[in-house]
């Protein structure tokens, strides 16, 4: 059933925890200075590392004279490339034709400013920083290559000469006869879009504390995927996996930038192993933009073909992605997601994407919230709006004319994705009604031009199943495991391989467990983020999957635990299990409250092995792995109202609206928070954020993330269409907010400046960009 809202439920009134606006249990420690961040870790004898980075974009490292640094006060060790020979990290996702499958932790060829070239370890961070300045690097500079379009030119300098080109992959996805659909189309809209490079920029910088004792390496790290880190570090050093433990603690935001291990983090582990004492490293603010992997950078040549009546005939996009110096952990997979999600919520007769990726002398690109989907939405939705403008049609009506109806779901798109459930037209109509309320307020007469823009998307969430990931070239599984254990006092501990990074997963997993076992939520504890205690998860908390897949495992484990409790109680009460109900602190016969047994007594019987029914083993612990049958598909519609100063190009957001459906709402407050935070990041991508390089590969960025002055009130309406794919009916919401804003804001700017609409193609839409368009 589809319902708006998802209001609070009160457990005391007999309702469930699922759907309740339960306060986040994480917040009590996060807001009182008790969070378990890596920067708070203090171990006896701890040393401090500083990573020395290349000051040039492309060069051969002919030498690294460390004599002066080694002699400096407090210095314990200096690691240069020769000390890390053979240490490599894998590319987890491989594209067709990709020749590089791993990359060195330290290399003698520099391919971007900020590339690690050495590590200095000292008794204090200041001493390490001072000694790092004494390192003498002998660099033979080579030509830089900035921008993917330059990289694919025939005369471009080669970053990896053995490849013979800077192109990593070049292939086509979709309908092979797509081109023919354009030849007979009544209308064709063609535009070229450039999407700026942006940074995940979490609140907590990357950091690691590594210690090595008795042959066991313990890594305390800010990470979205502890088991991912463990296996890659273990493989890099040739250690047995059971001799590496990764402890995640609290992670102050990830957004994709912390989903894997970095070369500098491996080097800190190497330092701890060499010294035999703990070593701490925290990424400095000045290093973040050149060391934490950015994302998004791409050029799209998009074409939309329409019939005379406005029906969409075909969509073709040539995607040219900028991978930076080499394929990162995720390689070209964000570009592939752009390709597969390009149809959005619309019907097309033909769709195809040519996907190319090139290397440049810039920081390697990786994951960022939305993972290729904001880019797809920007290109598709700008083409749709431009088509409406040229044909003289209302942009909302053109969308509705081509939108997949709820009766057509489930359906498989031209790019092979099977949408599970929803009502896409309802979301857009609801959004249009919200925006219409704004029209009742007179606009200011201040010389600025105003416009409203829309965007719609369908989002792939709940990454899996495992065999699909294998087919996509991902060297990881898509299942999650949950362990639920009830103690003799009837308290419940939930362990999961997903991790908390500010998204509230500790609270929502507790809500699921409390409901599906039948105990009060304050009797449930959730344990996450430690490979020594948490079940295995090969990819952790990425791709809007923590609650969808991790929660699916919890639901199934809770059902088994409840079933066992009822079986034991039925034996004790001489009743059938189906005649019993478990509610809070006791199990009773339905309709006969006098015939009951305390839950604590049932738990004690189970752990002592007393008076159990035949075939029931002692103990109360259930371990369940859930590998989803398919991905789920959330969706949303966004609208933005802007005021543009035609003289300066300055854009002000005067209103923002979101209608979103992420399936069953376990905690509506958390969903709303996720959406508002994601929209804020999308606003930055649209208007202010970009990492810029000069022609010689030097970063020249004054990076501007949105503040409260740039972000208006964001009105959110939640729809709720359960997914038929997963236990509990949840769909992901972690990335939903980031996908729509660039396109909605871009369309609003184009509506405000119709004389420039066909040239509103580049992100971010800074005042300088818009001012130049008027020239």
N, C-alpha and C positions, 0 to 999 in steps of 0.2 A: 504494500500500500504506500502511496505517496502522501506525505503530509508535510506541511510547513511548520516551522517553529522548532519543535523538539524541546519543549519547556521542561522545567525542573520536575523531578519526581521525588516524593518524600518517602523514604524507607519506612518511617514510623506509621504511615498510612497503608502499608501493605504493598506498595509499589516496588519496582526494582531499582537497583543501583544504575543499571544501564539506562541512559537517558537523563540521569540526574546531574545537576550542576555541582558535583562534588568538589569541594576546594582541593587544589593540588597539594598533595602531601609533601612534595619536594620543597615547596616554597618556605616552609618553616626553617629549614637549614640554609637554603639559598639566600634568604633575605636577612639572616641574622649572623652572617659571617662564619657559618659552620660547614660550608660546602667543602667537598673533597677535591679541590682543584690541584693540578700538578704543581702549580707555583707555590702551594702551601706545604709541599712535602719537604721534610727535613730529616735526614738520616745521619747517623754518626759518621764522621770522616768524609762528608760529602764534598766533592770537588765540583768545579764549574767549567763549562765549555763555552767557547765562542767559535762560531763557524766563520771561516775566512772565505769571502766570495769574490768572484771575478769582477773587476771593474770595467771590463770590456766585453763586447758582445760575441766576438769570434776571434779565436786565437789558438795557437799551439803553446802549451805550457812547457817551455824548454827547461825550466828549473824552478825550484822553490827553496831558497836558502833560509833555513830555520835556525842558524847558529845563534843569532842575536836573540831570537824569541826564546829558545831553550835556556839561555843564560839569564833571562829576566827573573826578577824576584817572584817567587811563588809559583813559577811554572812547573808543572808536573809532567806534561807530555805534549808533543806536537805531532799530529798525524798528517802525512802528505800522501800523494797518490800511490807511491811505492808501498806504503804501509797497508793500503786497502786493496791491493791488487787481487782480482778475482771476486771481490764482493759485488754482486749484481742484484737488481730487483726486477721482478717479472712484469710484463704487460699482461694483465689479467684478461683483457678483451682484445681479440685479434681480428682485424678486418681482412677481407679477401685481398690477397697479394701483399700483405704486410710482411716486410722482411725483418724488421727488428722485433724480437720477442722478449728482450730484456735489455737493461741498460746499466752501466757501471755506477757505483756509488760515488767514486772519484774518477775523473777522466783527465787525460793529458791534452785533450782537445776541448776548448771552451766554446760553447755555442749560445750562451746568453749571459747578460749582466745579472749577477746574483748566483751563478752556478757555484756550488761548493768546490773549493780547491784545496782546503786544509782545515784542520781543527786544532785549536789551542786549548789546553786544559790547565787550570791553575787552582790554587787554594781559595780564591775568591773571584767573583765575576769581574771586578774592576781590574785585577791583575791579569786575567785572561784577555780582557779587552785591550789593555795597554800592550801586552805582548803580541797580540795579533797584528798590531800596527807595525811591528818590527819585522814581519815576514817580508822577504824580498822575492817578488814574483818576476820571473823572466818570461815575458809574453811576446810571442811573435804574432802581431795582429794580422787578421785575414778579413776579407770583405764581408760586410754585414748584408743580410737579406731580411727586409722588414715588409710584412704584408703578404698574404697568400697569392695575390695576383702577380706581384713581382716574383715570388718564388717559383711559379710555374712557367715563367718566360724562358725561352730557349737559352738565353745568355746569362741567366742568373747563376751566381756562385753556388757551388754545391756544399751543403752542410755535411753530407755523408757521401763522399766521392765514390765509394764502392757501389752505391745504388745506381749511379748514372743519371739521377734526377732528384728533385726535391719532392716529388709526388710519392706519397705513402700508399695511397689506394685510389682507384678510379673504377667505379662500377655503377650499374643502374638497378634500381628497385622499382617494381610496379609493372604497368601494362606496356608490353613492347610495341604496341601499335598506338601509343598515346599521341604521337606526332600527327598521325592522320586525322585525329579529331579536330586539330587546329585548322587544318586546310579547309574544311567545310563549315567552320563556325561563323555565325552571324557577327559576333563581336569577339575581339581578343584584346585583353589588357596585359601589357608587358611592362615590368618595372624591375630595376636592379636595386637591391637593398644591401646596406652595409651595417653590420651589427658590431658594436664596440666590445672590447675586451673588459670584463668586469671581475671583481674580486669577491670571494665569499665573505671575508672580513668579519669573522665571528668575534664576540665579546672577549672570549678567552683566546689568546694566541696559542699557536702550537707549542707544545712543550713535552719534555720527557725527562724522567729520572731513571737511570739504568744502574742496576747493581748486579754483581757476579760473585757468587759464593758457592763453594763446594760443587762446581760444575753446573750450577743452575743460574740462568739469567732471568732476572725479574725486571720487567719494564713497566713503570708507571707512566701512563701517557694519556693525553687528551685525544680520544679516538672515537669514531663511530663504529668500528669493527675490530674488537680486541682479538678475535681468533684469526682474522685476516692478517693482523700485525704479527701474531705469534708464528704463523706458518711461514710468512715471507722472511722474517728475521731468522728463524731457525734454518730455513733452507739456504739463506745467504751465508751463514756461518758453518753450515754442515752439522748443526746440533740436532739431536733427537727432539722431536716436538714436545715430549713430556719434560724436557729440561728447560723449557722457556715458558715463563708465566707472564701474562699481560694483565695489568690491573688498570681499568679505565677510570674509576672514580666518577666524579661529576664532570661533565663536559660542557663548557660554557659556549654552546653553539657549535655547529659543524657545517651545515649547509653544503655538504659534499666535499669541502676542503680537508676534512679529517677522516675520510673513509679508507685511507690506506697509509702505509708507512713511507716516509720520505728518505732520501739519501742522508740528509743531515741527522735524522733520528737514528739511522743505522750506525752512523759514525759515533754517536754518543754511546751506543751499546759497545762498539769496538773499544772506545776509550775506557769504559768500565771494565771490560775484560782484560785489557792490557795493564791497567793500574791495580785491579783487585780491590777497588773501592767505589762507592756510589759516585756517579757523575750526573749533574743536572744541567739542562739547557732549556732556555726559553727563547723563542723567536723574538727579536727586537722589533719595535714598531717600524723602524726604518727599513727592515728587511722584508716585511710582510708582502709588499706588492711585487717583489722580485723573487720570492721563494715559495710562498704558498700558491698552489696552482690556481690560476685564474680560469675563466671560461668564456663561452659565448662567441668569441671572435670568428666571424664568417662573412662571406659575401654570397648573396642569393640572387640569381636571375630567375624571377618568377613570371609565369604566364598563366592567365586564366581565360578559358574559352567559354562563351555563353551562346545559347540559342537565342533566337529573336525574341522569345517570350521571357527571357531572363533566367531560364533554367541553366544550371552549370553543366557544361559538356565535358570539359577536361581541365586538369591542373597539372602543370609541369614546372618543376623547380630544379635548377642547376645549383647545387650546394657546393661551395668551395670553402672548406674549413681550414683554420689556422691552428696547427697542432703545437706551435712553438718548436723548441729545439729538437724534440724527439717525441714519439708516442709515449704518453704517460701511462700510468696504471690502467686507465680506462680507454686510452687510445682514441679511436674514432667513434666510440659507441654513442656519445652525445649527438654526433652528426647523424648516426643511423636512427636514433630516436626522433630527430627532426624529420627525417624522411618518412618513417612509419606513421607519425602522428600528423602529417601534413593535411589529410582530408578533414580533420576536425569533425563537427557534428553534421556535415552536409553530404548530400548525394552527388556523386560525380560519375559520369559514364566511363571516364578513363583518368588515371592518375599515374604519374611516373616521376621519379627523382633520380637525377644523376648525382652521385656522391663522390666528391674528390676531397682529398686532404693533403696538405702540404706542410713541410717543416720550414721554420723561419728562425732567425737568430733572436728569439725572445723566449721568455719563461714558458716551459711546457704548459699546455692547457689541460684541464681536467674536468672534475665534476663541480656543478653548482646547482643549487636548488632549482628544480624544473628540468634540468638535464636535457637540453635540446628542445623542449616543448615551448618555452617562450619565443624562441626563434621561429619555430614553425608557425605559431599563432600570429606573430608579427607579420610575416610574409603573406600568409593566407588572408588574414583579416584586412590588411591594407589593400590587397588586390580586390577584395570584395567591396570595400568602401569606394575605391576608385572606379570600379565597374558601375556602382550605383550612381556615382556623380556623373559619369559620362553618359549613362542611359537616362538620367533624369528620374531615377527611382529612389524611393525612401530606403535607406540602408537597412533598417530593421525589417521592412517588408521583403526586401530581396533575400535576406537571410531566411526568413520564415518560409518563403516560397521553396527554398532548397533544403530545408532542414529535415533530418530523419525524424519520423514520427514515432511515438512510443509503441504503436502497434507493429512497427517494423523491427523492434528489438526482441531478441538478440539478432544482430546482423554482422556480417563480416565486411570490412571496408576493402577498397581496391588495393590497400597495402597489407592486407592479411590480418588485421586486428579484429577480434570479435568483441564488439561492444555488448555488455551484459544486460543493462537495464537503465531506465531513466525516462525523462520527458524533457527533451531539449527545448522544444518550442515553449513549454510552460515557463522555463527559466527565463527565456528572453522576453516573453510577454510580461512576466512579473517585474523584470528589470525596467522595461519601458514604462510601466505604471509608476514605479518608484521615481523615475526621472521626471515624469510628467508633473509630479507634485512640485518640483523645483520651478517649473514654468509659471507657477502662481506668484512667485516672488519676482518683482521687477528687477531687471539687471541694472547695475550701476552705469551711469553715463560718465565714464572716465577716460574715454578715448581708446580703450582697449577693445580688441575683437574677441568675441566669445563663441564657443562651440561645444557641442557634446559629441562624444564618440563612443562606439560600442565595440565589444569583442566577445567572441564565444569560443569555447574550447571543449574538447573531451580529453581527459587526462588518463594516461596509463598508470595504474597504481598497483601495489601489492606484487612486486616483482617476483616472478616464478613462472611456471614450474621448472624444476631442475633440468628436465630433458629439453625444454624450450631454450633454456639458457645455454645448454651445450650446443644446440643447433645454431644459436646466435654467435658462437665463438667465445663465450664467456667461460673462463676456467674457474667456475664456482657453482655451488648448488643453490637452489631457491627455497629450500625447506627451512622450517624453524622447529626447534624442540623446546618443550616446556616440561619442567619437573615440579609437581605439586606434592607437598608433604604435609600431612596433618599430624601434629604432635599429640601426646597423651592429654594435654590440656585443651585440645580442640583448636589450637591456633594453627594457621596455615601459612606455609612458606612457598612462594612461587619463584622459581628460578627460570630465567630465559636468556637466550643468546643475544637478543636485541638489547640496545643500550639507551640510557637517558641522556639527552643533550639539550634539555630545555623544552622538549615537546610534550611533557606530561605523561610519558608512557608508564611511569611507576604508578601513577594514580589510575589510569584507565585499565591496566592489567589487573590491578586490585579490584576495580569495579566488576570486571568480567568474572574473576575468580569468586568474589563474594556472592554474586548472583547465581553462578552455575554450580557452586558447591552448596550454597544456602546458609552462609555464615555472615555475621556482621563484618563490615569492611574493616573495622578497627582490629579485627582478629587476623587480618591478612597482611603479611609482609612480602615485599617484592625485592628480589636480589638480582642485580644485573652487573654486567661489565667486568667480570673477573674470570679469566680462562681457567683458573684453578677451581672454581666453584660453579660456574655457569655452563649450561650445555652448549655444544658446538653450534656455531653459526658462521658459515663461510663468508657472508657479506655483511651481516649486522644490520644496522639501522640506516638504510638508504632507500631511495626510490619509493617513498610513501608506503612502506611495507611493514613497519614495526607492529602496528595494531592489527592490520589485515591478516598478516601471516603469523606473526608472533602471538597475536590474540586468538587466532584460530587454533593454534596448538594449546593455548591455555584453556579454551572452551572445551576442547575434546578431553584434555587431561582432567579438568574439573568434573566432567560428566562421568568419567570412570571412577574418580574418587567418590563421588556422591553415590554411584551405583554400589560400590563396595560397602559404604557406610549403611546404606539401606538394607543390603543383604545381611549384614551382621545384626542390625537392629531387628529385622524381620525374624531371624532365628531366635533372638532374645525375647521378642514379644509374641512369638508363635502366630505370626501374621504373614500375609503375602507382601513382598516388597512393593507391589503396585498399590497396596492399600495404605502405604505410609507417606508421610510428608516430613521434610526436613526444613525447619525454620529457626534459624538463630542458634539456640542453645539446646534444643531437644529434637528428637525424632518421635513422632506420635502417629497413632492410627487416625486416619481421616475421619472426622466426625465424632471421635471419642477422645477428647483431650486427657481423660483420666488414664488412658492406656498409652504410656509414653516412656521413653528412656532418655536420660541426659546424654547429649552428644559427647560430653567428656568421658562418660562411662563407656560408650561404644568405642571411642578412640583408645581408651586404656585396654579394653578387651583385645583390640586388634594388635596392639604392640606387645601385650603379654602372651598372645596366642591362646587365650582362654575361651572356651565355649564357642569356637568358631564353626560356622556351617561347613559341611563337606565341600572340598574343592577350593576353599578360601584360604589363602596364605596369610601368615602373620604380617603385620606392618600396614602402614597407610602411606604409600608413596607410589605415584603414578608418573611414568615418563612417556610422553607422546611426541612423535614427530609428525608435523603436518606439511605436506608438499602440495601446494594448491593445484587444482586442476587447470586453472587459467588465471590470467591477470584480471583484476577488476578495473572498472572504468568510471571514475568520478567525472563530473563536468561542471561547468560554470558559465555565467554570463556577467560581464563587467561593463560598467559605464563610467566615463570621466567627464567632468565639466571643467573647461579651462578658460582662462582669460589671457590673451596674448597681446603684449605691447608691440605694435607693428614697427615702431621706431627702433627698439632695442632687441627685439626677439625674445624677451623674457617671458616665460610661461609660468602662470600661477594656477594651481589646482584649486578650484572653488567647490568641488564636490566629487565624491566617489561612492559608487554603489556596487555591491557584489551579491549575486544570487548563486548559491553553490549547493551541490548535492554530493555528499560523500557517503551515501548509504546510511546504515543505522548509526545514529549519533550516540556514542557511548557517553560523551561528556560535552554538551553543546558549548559550554564556556571555553573549553580548550579548543574546540573547533573554531570558534569565533576568533580566539587569540591567534591561532595558527594563520587564519586567513588575513587578519589585519597586519600581522608581522610580514607575511609574504607579499601583501600588496605594497607595503612600505619598501621592500627590497625591489619590487618591480618598478616602483616610481623612480628609484635611483637609477635603474637600468635605462629607463625612458628619458630622464631629464638631466642627470648630473654625473653619473659614474662612468668613468672610462680610464683604462690604463693606456697611455699614449707613448709611442716611441719615436725618437728622431730617426733620420735615415741611416745613422751609424749604429742603431740598436740601443741607444741610451734611453732609459725611461725618463720622461719629462712630465710626469703626472703630478698634479695637485688634486688628489683624489677626494671627491666630495660626496659623502653619503647623506641621505636626506635627514633633516632634523625635524623637530615638531613644527617649525615654521613652514616647511615644504609639504607636510602631510596633513590633508584636511581630515575632518571627521569621515570615517569610513562606515557606511551603513551596510549591514550584512543581513541577508535573509537566507535561512537554511531550509532546503528541501530535503526529503528523506525517502529515497527509494532503495530498499534493501537489495543487496547483490545476491543473486541466486547461486553465486559461485562459491562463496566462503562461509564457514560456520559463523553465525552471528550477523551476517549480512553487511559487515562493514566494508567501506572503501577507504582508500587513503586520502589524507588531507594535508600532509606535510608540505607539499609543493604547490598546492592549488592556487594560493594567493599570488604567486610570482608569475603565473603563466599569462594572465590576461592584461595586466596594466600597460606594458609598452604599446600594445596594439590599440587599446582603448584610448590612451593618451595621444598616440600618434593620429588616430582618426579624429579626435577632438580638435587637435591643432589644425589638421587639414580642413575640418569643417569651419574653423574660425578664419582660416586664410584660404578660401577656395581658389584664388588665383595662383596659389603655390601648391595646391593639393597634390598634384601629380609628381611633385619633386620632394615631398615629405617621405624620405626613404632611408635616412641614416640615423642610427642610434649611437649616443644619446642626442636628443633634440635640445642642445644647449643654445643659449642666446646667440652665440657666435655662428652656429650652424644655420639658424633661422635668419639671422641678419644677412648672412652671405647669400641665402636663397633669394633675397629681395634685390640683390645687386645685379 
